[in-house]
Amino acid sequence: MLNGRMIAILRELMSAETMITSEYLANVIQVTSRTVRNDMKELTSLVAKYGAAIKSIRGTGYKLIIHDDQLFRKFLLDVSNHQSSTQGIRPTSPEERVQYLIKRLLLIDKYVKLDDLADELYVSKSTIQNDLRDVKKVLNHYELVLHKRPNYGVELKGDEMKVRYCMSEYIFNQIGTRKENYSILPKGQMTAIRSVVLEQIKENDITLSDIGLNNLVIHIAIACRRIQDQNYVMLRPNEIEDVISQKEYKVASEIVGKIESGLELIFPQEEIAYIAIHLLGTKMITHLNIGDEEIPNLIDEEIHNLTIKILENIENKLQLDIVNDRELAVAISLHLKPAINRYRFGMNIRNPLLAAIKTNYPVAFEAGILARAVLKQEMEIDINENEIGYLALHIGAAMERRRIDRQLKRCIIVCASGIGSAQLLKYKLQSKFGTKLEIAAITEYYKLSETALDGMDFIVSTIPISDSLPIPIIIVNTFLGGSDFEKIEMAMTESPEQTITYTKEELVFLQKKFDTREEVLYFLTHQLHVLGLVSETFIDSVLEREALSPTSFGNLVAIPHPHIPQTDTTFWTICTLQKPVTWEDKPVQFVCLLSVERNSTADLNKMYRLLGNVIDDTNKIQRLLKCKTYKEFIKAFM
């Protein structure tokens, strides 16, 4: 069957719309091109038996072609089942071994010898020692340690709640019911826990998201397993008292009562409070269009004021024009309540949409980081990027609402041949574009200087206009023929040609050789400093932003930028690399250092969408990475 590399190659081939090169695959998977070519030969032979072929063209790349969809689907199902049945038994890569060791240490409640671990994984003791260094780095995030004892081995130690949070992340690391998820409890018990939870939240009118429901079931299962092993959470008396006063404690007691009789367990008061804490951290409201009279019952004044400060900070920095969005204010307020509870009790929350949010809504994610700054300043709460991502979802929804409101385009018609032809032009435009286009005025050329252009998106003219005007001018025929409609359609959408206005030749650096993210950033910021475009502190703000959340978006792309806008204009500084560098957890070979004008009132969303189109286009990135001259780069960009 397939090895891990071949599965990664197959995944890339299936997601690509056109051919992809061995160099691109090598960079994404982080192996040599030769390894990719060797794996590709074996993969080509294998898929040929299952209704597919891999087309190869020298110098162009590879493309997966499926002849028999049903047979190929069966092949994918077999691969998936094989992975599920063998995963965790004998990992081969260092990353897989680290995952295995973390799970092994979490599930065994005693010391384990390194020699025994080495024998289980068919590797040397020194290899295990090296892997345990990476294990320690992961455990540090949960404030857990590996305790060594001569002649006994190693044992995982730490606060019981932190142990459980780590278990939820590394034993139940995906939403769903994979076979390995049941290793902590028998399948029947997991099903019973889920049924009890569903019954009780329905009876008590509590709404959870699917993710929240799965997390609650998982944490209850972990609690059952840990109680069976006589490991209990410890809460301070004031924490218990605070939780007991909440409605969620009563619901947790009812859930526990059902589970105790079914699993023959006894939950101490602290364990019931522990489940109540998870209910406090996961509950949600499904309807945001609540009446004004309902708001005080759902949102207390402190949370409401905090939300207002967050929205004002976002508006001051990004000018998104969403500060008065009532639906957004309600959504943020309702999200903050459980988020603050999660922070208070150190609860981890997974966000399976995080990568997609960062890629598709980078402005909203930046707004989420600004929200984080307000929470830190006002409440000394420092949320992680999973929480930032969830806040960004609400902000992104508000931005989409605003975009829908702004879809109408407004134009002025300049026509030199009289009112009759001008009216004909107007009605043809209205017939073609309907409510998407408003004809705000019709004027002669000599009166154009007296016409207000504020709020106009472009001018449609039947004669050339040499005057320098602040909006685009589209020259058309009086009777609108040929490519006239296409020109207007391009003006109504975002032309990719606009992207090139954000950079210039002295800001594009191709085929550079660097080994680390820091080398790339220091090089680019130094070049900008030499050109007089940034101050010496620019790099500090860029590194500060990276520390909050890495700006690598997948597809070999990173878009670093300062935490707070530093420059007088908006521009891109672009760097392509001969080989990828590791950018936190992703390989990166295309870097766009983004500098946004301070106190800008421009439509940044438009620029980010243009940049987002580049991020998503695998083929464009491949072409750009091959460019050796600025002329080639511009051609590939266009």
PyMOL commands that set and color helices and strands:
alter all, ss='L'
color gray80, all
select helices_A, chain A and resi 4-15+22-29+33-50+69-86+94-107+114-121+125-140+160-170+179-183+187-203+210-228+237-244+247-263+269-282+295-298+301-318+326-344+354-360+362-379+385-405+419-436+445-450+484-492+496-502+505-507+517-530+538-548+604-616+618-626+630-637
alter helices_A, ss='H'
color red, helices_A
select strands_A, chain A and resi 52-57+61-66+145-149+153-157+207-208+283-284+409-414+437-443+458-461+473-475+508-512+552-554+557-558+571-583+586-595
alter strands_A, ss='S'
color yellow, strands_A
deselect
rebuild
show_as cartoon
